[in-house]
Amino acid sequence: MKIKLFATDLDGTLLTNDDNISEGNIKAIKDAVDAGVMVTFATGRMYSSAVKYAAQAGLDVPLITYNGALIKSTAGKIYFESCIEPAVVSAFVRYCAQKHWYVQVNSDDKLYFPEYLQRSISYEKSVGIEGKTIGWEALERKNRNVTKLLFVLENFANPDAPEKAINEDEIISEMMEKFAEKVTLVKSKKGLIEVINPGVSKASALDVLAKQMGITIDEVMAIGDADNDLPMLRAAGKSVAMGNAARHIQDVCDYVVNDNENDGVAEAIYRYVLKKSIYS
């Protein structure tokens, strides 16, 4: 079946390791659009970060952002939005403060920090967005229109056993038990855990967008590299894993292409969407 919608993750997929879109990937996207294919992003990033890359790639489409919590066009039209309940946001931030675990809040498409640390600086640089440091008490009150919370990890200390670092899986398990049915936690790239509403995912957003565009899921191809891409890779009619993706991600996909440093997205577009032999 002909692919009518191509959804690409950003980090580790469309973007190189220095957070740029290569000329080869830009050309492939433009060739796909010229051929009548809708190309969009499906990313955990903020809308304000993703829309900059859409401009760079020449896209004027709805973008799936915040890991599926917000679908918004480059022109500003909202197609779907799912915000975490204010009371849940406050409780989550308060719990993190008690545990001395660092968390960020995205409210009204803005970025807020409890403290301005090296991890804050690194995150600002990676997404190209300047955050605001407001302290833990103010962060707890920044609970309206929150599409996502984000753990930024760097081997949190365990207060009960300082010699033992708490790993990502342990934190996810603890928080999923503490906030069962109130939020969902998913890994994006290393050191980042995204906190969103239950039922929200790139897969659910992809389904919403496809239906609104009059496209069946069989006519959708998705490409990604990380755990938070797995739902959409399983849901899409055709799925592509990046060469830099872990084995368990590659194993669930129909195809595997080159890595994000070597135009893997372009390879997927030319080889499996446009059916051209440029990469054969």
C-alpha positions in Angstrom: 0.0 0.0 0.0 1.2 3.5 -0.8 2.6 5.5 2.1 0.7 8.8 2.5 2.0 9.8 5.9 5.7 9.6 7.0 6.3 10.3 10.7 9.8 10.7 12.0 11.2 11.1 15.5 13.8 13.9 15.9 16.5 13.0 18.4 18.6 10.1 17.3 16.6 9.8 14.1 16.2 12.9 11.9 18.7 14.9 13.9 22.4 14.3 13.9 24.3 14.1 17.2 24.8 17.8 17.2 21.1 18.5 16.8 21.0 19.4 13.1 19.1 18.1 10.1 21.5 17.1 7.4 21.1 18.4 3.8 20.5 14.8 2.6 17.6 14.4 5.0 16.1 17.8 4.1 16.3 17.0 0.4 14.6 13.6 1.0 11.8 15.3 2.9 11.2 17.8 0.2 11.2 15.1 -2.5 8.6 13.2 -0.4 6.4 16.2 0.0 6.7 17.0 -3.7 5.5 13.4 -4.4 2.4 14.1 -2.3 3.5 12.4 0.9 2.7 14.2 4.2 5.9 14.3 6.3 5.6 15.2 10.0 7.5 14.9 13.3 6.6 12.7 16.2 8.8 13.8 19.1 9.1 14.2 22.8 10.4 17.7 22.3 8.4 20.9 23.1 6.4 22.3 20.2 8.5 25.5 20.3 11.6 23.4 19.7 10.1 21.1 17.0 8.6 23.9 15.0 12.0 25.4 14.4 13.1 22.2 12.7 9.9 22.1 10.7 10.8 25.5 9.3 14.3 24.3 8.5 12.8 21.3 6.6 10.2 23.4 4.9 7.2 21.7 6.5 3.8 23.3 7.0 1.9 20.5 8.8 0.6 19.4 12.2 3.5 18.3 14.4 3.2 15.6 17.1 5.1 16.9 20.1 5.5 16.2 23.8 5.5 12.5 23.1 1.9 12.8 21.7 0.4 15.2 24.2 0.1 18.0 21.7 -0.6 18.0 18.0 -0.2 21.5 16.6 0.3 22.8 13.2 3.2 25.1 12.2 0.6 27.8 11.8 -0.6 27.4 15.4 -3.8 25.3 15.0 -4.2 22.7 17.8 -5.5 19.3 16.6 -5.1 17.5 19.9 -4.0 18.3 23.5 -3.8 16.3 26.7 -2.6 18.1 29.8 -1.8 16.5 33.1 -4.2 17.3 36.0 -3.0 20.3 38.0 -3.2 18.4 41.3 -1.1 15.6 39.9 1.5 18.0 38.6 1.8 19.6 42.0 2.0 16.2 43.8 4.6 14.9 41.4 6.8 18.0 41.8 6.5 17.9 45.5 7.5 14.3 45.7 10.5 14.9 43.5 11.5 17.8 45.8 11.3 15.5 48.8 13.4 12.9 47.1 15.9 15.4 45.8 15.2 14.3 42.2 15.5 16.8 39.5 12.4 17.4 37.3 11.4 20.0 34.7 7.9 21.3 33.9 6.5 22.2 30.5 3.6 24.6 31.0 2.0 26.6 28.1 4.9 25.5 25.9 7.5 27.1 28.2 10.2 25.4 30.2 10.7 25.7 33.9 13.5 24.5 36.2 13.5 24.2 40.0 17.2 25.0 40.0 19.7 26.1 37.3 22.2 23.3 37.1 24.6 21.9 34.5 21.8 19.5 33.4 19.6 22.6 32.9 22.2 24.2 30.7 22.8 21.0 28.7 19.0 20.6 28.1 18.6 24.2 27.0 21.4 23.8 24.5 20.0 20.5 23.1 16.5 21.8 22.5 17.4 25.4 21.6 15.0 26.8 24.2 15.8 29.0 27.2 14.1 27.9 30.4 13.2 29.9 33.5 14.5 29.0 37.0 11.7 29.5 39.5 12.5 27.3 42.6 10.7 24.2 43.9 7.7 26.0 45.5 6.9 28.0 42.4 7.4 24.9 40.2 4.8 23.1 42.3 2.4 25.9 41.5 3.2 25.9 37.8 0.6 23.2 37.3 -1.7 24.6 34.5 -1.6 23.5 30.9 1.2 21.0 31.6 1.7 18.7 28.7 4.9 17.0 30.1 7.2 16.7 33.0 10.7 15.6 32.5 13.3 13.8 34.7 16.8 14.8 33.7 19.0 12.1 35.3 22.6 11.9 36.3 22.9 9.1 38.7 20.6 10.4 41.5 21.9 9.5 45.0 19.9 7.1 47.2 19.5 8.8 50.6 19.1 5.5 52.3 22.2 4.0 50.6 24.4 6.9 49.4 26.9 4.5 47.9 24.3 3.1 45.5 23.0 5.1 42.6 19.4 4.8 41.7 19.0 3.8 38.0 16.3 4.8 35.5 14.3 1.6 35.8 14.1 1.9 39.6 12.9 5.5 39.4 10.3 4.6 36.8 9.0 1.7 38.9 8.8 3.8 42.0 7.0 6.7 40.4 4.6 4.4 38.4 3.6 2.8 41.7 3.3 6.1 43.5 1.3 7.8 40.7 -0.5 4.7 39.2 -3.1 5.6 36.6 -2.3 9.3 37.0 0.7 9.6 34.7 2.8 7.4 32.4 6.6 7.4 32.4 8.6 6.6 29.3 12.3 6.7 28.4 13.3 8.9 25.5 17.0 9.2 25.1 19.6 8.2 27.8 19.1 10.2 31.0 15.6 11.5 30.1 12.3 10.2 31.4 9.1 11.8 30.1 6.0 12.1 32.2 2.7 12.4 30.4 -1.0 11.6 30.8 -2.0 7.9 30.8 -3.0 6.8 27.3 -0.9 9.4 25.6 1.8 8.2 23.2 3.2 8.9 19.8 1.0 6.0 18.6 -2.2 7.5 19.9 -1.3 10.8 18.4 -0.4 9.3 15.1 -3.8 7.6 15.0 -5.5 10.9 15.8 -3.6 12.7 13.1 -4.1 10.1 10.4 -7.8 10.0 11.0 -8.1 13.8 10.8 -6.1 13.7 7.5 -8.3 10.9 6.1 -5.4 8.5 6.1 -5.6 4.9 7.2 -2.9 3.5 9.6 -1.8 1.1 6.9 -0.8 4.1 4.8 1.5 5.4 7.6 5.2 4.8 8.0 7.0 5.7 11.2 10.7 5.8 11.9 12.5 6.0 15.3 15.3 4.9 17.5 14.2 4.9 21.2 11.8 3.3 23.7 9.3 6.1 23.4 9.1 5.4 19.7 8.1 1.8 20.2 4.3 2.4 20.4 4.1 4.2 17.1 6.5 1.8 15.4 4.2 -1.1 16.4 1.1 0.9 15.4 2.2 2.2 12.0 1.4 0.3 8.8 5.2 0.1 8.1 8.0 0.7 10.6 11.6 1.6 10.3 14.3 1.4 13.0 17.5 3.5 12.8 20.8 1.8 12.6 21.7 3.4 16.0 18.6 1.9 17.6 18.9 -0.8 20.2 18.3 -4.4 19.1 14.9 -4.7 20.8 13.7 -1.8 18.7 15.1 -3.0 15.5 13.5 -6.4 16.1 9.9 -5.1 16.0 10.4 -3.1 12.8 9.9 -4.0 9.2 13.1 -2.3 8.1 16.4 -1.1 9.5 18.3 1.8 7.9 21.5 3.6 8.4 22.2 5.6 11.6 21.3 9.3 12.3 24.8 10.4 11.4 24.4 8.9 7.9 21.0 10.0 6.6 19.0 7.0 7.8 15.8 9.0 7.4 16.7 9.8 3.8 17.4 6.2 3.1 14.0 5.2 4.5 12.2 7.8 2.4 13.9 7.0 -0.9 14.0 3.2 -0.5 10.6 2.5 1.2 8.4 5.5 0.5 9.4 6.8 -2.9 10.7 3.4 -4.1 13.8 4.9 -5.7 17.1 3.0 -6.1 19.2 5.9 -4.9 20.2 3.9 -1.8 20.3 0.4 -3.4 
